[in-house]
Amino acid sequence: MHTTIKGENCGYCQGGELLDKFGIKICDLSVSQLILFKEQSKRGRCIVAYQDHVSEIVDISEEERNQFFADVTLAAKVIHKVFHPDKLNYGAYGDTGCHLHMHLVPKYKDGDEWGGTFQMNPGKVFLTDAEYDEMIRQIKDCLEEMK
């Protein structure tokens, strides 16, 4: 049986106000959760966060790693299908939060930063609750279709 490890001050683990600062939980995947990143200068940007508060990919078993990357792949397929980016960038950081997660950042040829590394928190584009809700609905509908 899997015992979940939670970080005390971690938005991915605790949710609520800590997560609200940067994201909105969309749903649980096999070993992770899919989160919509609130800053949407890259339309469709999401995060796949591992279920446990571990820092490194080497901190989980091979089976869990494979499941995590299967979750990342599923999320990437959904982002491609719903938002039609020209490229999807993948970022794995965690210097401060120390929770294994991956940013999935759609890039568009006619958008800013094409051909360069994306800014982590540009603070440029925030949406209304209705717009976030609509994006989440589209993502969930697509996930449902892929089952």
C-alpha positions as CSV (number, residue, x, y, z in Angstrom):
1,M,0.0,0.0,0.0
2,H,1.3,3.5,-0.9
3,T,1.8,5.9,1.9
4,T,1.6,9.5,0.7
5,I,4.3,11.9,1.9
6,K,3.2,15.5,2.2
7,G,5.3,18.7,2.6
8,E,4.0,21.1,5.3
9,N,4.4,24.3,3.3
10,C,3.9,22.9,-0.2
11,G,1.1,24.1,-2.5
12,Y,1.2,20.8,-4.4
13,C,0.7,18.8,-1.2
14,Q,-1.6,21.1,0.8
15,G,-3.6,22.7,-1.9
16,G,-5.8,25.5,-0.7
17,E,-4.3,29.0,-0.4
18,L,-0.8,27.7,-1.1
19,L,-1.8,26.3,-4.4
20,D,-4.2,29.2,-5.2
21,K,-1.1,31.5,-5.3
22,F,-0.1,30.0,-8.7
23,G,-2.4,27.3,-9.9
24,I,-5.8,25.5,-10.0
25,K,-6.0,21.8,-9.6
26,I,-7.7,20.2,-12.6
27,C,-7.7,16.5,-11.6
28,D,-5.7,13.6,-10.3
29,L,-3.8,11.4,-12.8
30,S,-2.3,8.0,-12.1
31,V,0.6,9.1,-9.7
32,S,0.3,12.9,-10.0
33,Q,-2.1,15.8,-10.2
34,L,-2.7,18.1,-13.2
35,I,-2.7,21.8,-12.4
36,L,-3.6,24.8,-14.5
37,F,-0.9,27.5,-14.1
38,K,-2.7,30.8,-13.4
39,E,-0.3,32.9,-15.4
40,Q,-1.4,32.2,-18.9
41,S,0.9,34.2,-21.2
42,K,1.5,30.7,-22.7
43,R,-2.1,29.6,-23.3
44,G,-2.6,26.2,-21.9
45,R,0.3,26.1,-19.5
46,C,-0.1,23.3,-16.9
47,I,1.9,21.5,-14.2
48,V,2.1,17.8,-13.6
49,A,3.0,17.4,-9.9
50,Y,4.0,14.0,-8.4
51,Q,1.7,12.7,-5.7
52,D,4.4,12.7,-3.0
53,H,6.6,15.4,-1.6
54,V,9.9,14.1,-3.1
55,S,12.6,16.3,-4.6
56,E,14.2,14.3,-7.3
57,I,13.2,11.8,-10.0
58,V,15.8,9.5,-8.5
59,D,13.8,9.5,-5.2
60,I,11.0,7.3,-6.7
61,S,11.0,3.8,-8.1
62,E,11.4,2.9,-11.8
63,E,7.7,2.0,-11.9
64,E,6.6,5.2,-10.3
65,R,8.9,7.2,-12.6
66,N,7.4,5.5,-15.7
67,Q,3.9,6.2,-14.4
68,F,4.8,9.9,-13.8
69,F,6.1,10.3,-17.3
70,A,3.0,8.6,-18.6
71,D,1.0,11.3,-16.8
72,V,3.2,14.0,-18.3
73,T,2.7,12.4,-21.8
74,L,-1.1,12.3,-21.3
75,A,-1.1,15.9,-20.2
76,A,1.0,16.9,-23.2
77,K,-1.4,15.1,-25.6
78,V,-4.3,17.0,-24.1
79,I,-2.5,20.4,-24.3
80,H,-1.7,19.7,-28.0
81,K,-5.3,18.7,-28.7
82,V,-7.0,21.5,-26.9
83,F,-4.6,24.5,-27.4
84,H,-2.7,23.5,-30.7
85,P,0.7,24.9,-29.8
86,D,3.5,24.8,-32.3
87,K,5.8,23.3,-29.6
88,L,5.5,22.3,-26.0
89,N,8.4,23.0,-23.7
90,Y,9.0,20.9,-20.5
91,G,10.6,22.4,-17.4
92,A,11.6,20.5,-14.3
93,Y,12.8,22.8,-11.6
94,G,12.0,22.8,-7.8
95,D,15.0,24.6,-6.3
96,T,12.8,26.2,-3.7
97,G,9.7,24.0,-3.5
98,C,11.6,20.7,-3.7
99,H,8.5,18.9,-5.0
100,L,8.9,16.8,-8.1
101,H,6.9,18.5,-10.8
102,M,7.1,19.4,-14.5
103,H,5.9,22.6,-16.2
104,L,4.3,22.0,-19.6
105,V,4.6,25.3,-21.5
106,P,2.9,25.7,-24.9
107,K,4.9,27.8,-27.3
108,Y,3.4,29.6,-30.3
109,K,5.3,30.8,-33.3
110,D,3.4,34.1,-33.3
111,G,3.8,34.6,-29.6
112,D,6.5,36.1,-27.4
113,E,9.6,34.1,-26.5
114,W,9.4,31.9,-29.6
115,G,12.9,30.4,-30.1
116,G,13.9,31.1,-26.5
117,T,13.5,29.7,-23.0
118,F,10.2,30.6,-21.4
119,Q,10.0,32.9,-18.4
120,M,9.0,31.1,-15.2
121,N,6.6,33.7,-13.8
122,P,6.2,36.6,-16.3
123,G,3.1,37.9,-14.5
124,K,1.6,39.2,-17.7
125,V,-1.7,37.4,-18.3
126,F,-4.3,36.4,-15.7
127,L,-7.8,35.3,-16.6
128,T,-11.2,35.6,-15.2
129,D,-12.6,32.7,-13.1
130,A,-15.0,32.0,-16.0
131,E,-12.1,31.8,-18.5
132,Y,-10.1,29.4,-16.1
133,D,-13.3,27.3,-15.7
134,E,-13.7,27.1,-19.5
135,M,-10.1,26.0,-20.0
136,I,-10.4,23.4,-17.2
137,R,-13.7,22.1,-18.8
138,Q,-12.0,21.7,-22.2
139,I,-9.0,19.9,-20.6
140,K,-11.3,17.5,-18.6
141,D,-13.5,16.8,-21.7
142,C,-10.4,16.0,-23.7
143,L,-9.1,13.7,-20.9
144,E,-12.5,11.9,-20.8
145,E,-12.3,11.4,-24.6
146,M,-8.9,9.9,-24.3
147,K,-10.0,7.2,-21.8
